[in-house]
Amino acid sequence: MHGFKRLLRCEEGANAIEYALVATLIAIAALAAYQNLGNKVDQMYNNVSNNLR
């Protein structure tokens, strides 16, 4: 019973989950930013290509 109470008080797992959630949110934001940047670069090259014709 003492071990079970100690397990319930342990917060290391909760901290790991919080760090994982933060890392996941940062990764999602980075992917969205890279996708937006990629679309803008693609549009820029298309504009340059169209203006050279």
N, C-alpha and C positions, 0 to 999 in steps of 0.2 A: 504494500500500500504506500509506503514511503517513496518508493521509486516512481510510482504513478503520479503522486503529487508533484514530485520534482520535474517529471516530464511535462506536466501541465503548466508549470511556471517557466519552462524553458522558452526563450523567445528567439533563439538562433534561427529556427525554421521560418518564423514570421519575418525576420529581417531579410533572410535570403529571398523570400517571396516578394517582399517590397522592392528589393534591388532588381529582381528579375522583371517586375512590372515597369519600373522606371526605365530599365534598359530597353524593354520592348517598346515603350512609348517613344523613346529617343530614336530607335531604329525605324519606326513607322514614320516619324516626322522627317528623318533623313531621306528615306525612300521617296516620300512625297516631294521633297525639295529637289532631289535629283531628277525625278520624273518631270517636274515642271521645268527645270533647267534644260533637260534634254529636249523637251518640246520647243522651247524658245530658241535653242541653238539650231534645231532642225528648221524652224521657220526662217531664221537668219540666213542659213545656207540656201534655202529655197528662194528667198528674195534676191540674194546675190546672183544665183544661177539664172533667175528670170530676167534680171536687169542686164546680164551679159549677152543675152540673145538678141 
